[in-house]
Amino acid sequence: LPVAVFVWDIENNNDYALDVSIMFTMVNGSGHKDDKSGGHWNEPFHLEKDGESVSGVLLHHQTPINPYT
């Protein structure tokens, strides 16, 4: 079976606790022979509200049947 192991190290350089979420996805990974022309794209973001903030990357997948972010 093809397998992989991903190890994520998160370092908090602040003096307060943070909540962290990690997502993994493949670029243009629809499984078709033309995956490289899939047209997916990424967009960084940063939001602040009520003294809380979050930063991340939106992964836009433009699959013809079910596009999602």
N, C-alpha and C positions, 0 to 999 in steps of 0.2 A: 504494500500500500504506500502511496506517496504520503509523507507526513512532514510536519515542520514543528519547531518549537520556537516560540517568540518569548523573549524575556524583556520585561519593561522595568526600568529603574526610574523612580520618581524622586526628585530631591526638592524638598521644601526649604527655601532659604529665608522664610519668614519666621516671626516669633509667634505665629498663630496657626491653628490647624486649617487645612484645606481639604475639600472633597475633590477627588480626581476621578474622571471616567476616561476609559480608553476604548476606541473603536478601531477596527481594522477592516479594510476593504481592498479589493484588487482594482487596479486601474483598467478601465475598458474590459472588464472580465465577464463578458456575456457568454463566452465559450465558443463563439463562432470564429471561423477562419479570418474574419476581418476585424478582430478585436481592436487592432491599433487605430482604426478609423472610427471608434465608438463615439467620440465627441464628448466624453465625460470631462468635467473640469472641477477645480477646487477653488474655494473662496475663504480667506481668513475672516474671522469676526471677533469683536469684543463688545460685550454688553455690560452696562452698569445700571442697577436699580436698587433703591432702598439700601444703599451702603454695601451691596453685594456686587461682585463682578464675575464674569466668566469669559474666557477666551477659547477659541478653537478654530477648527477648519470645517466648513461645510463641503461635503463630498457630493457633488451633483452628478447623478447617473442618468443619462438620457437614453435609456433603453426604450425601444419603440412600443413595447407592450405596457410597461409599467414604470415610467420615469419616477425617480425618487431622489431625495436629498437626505 
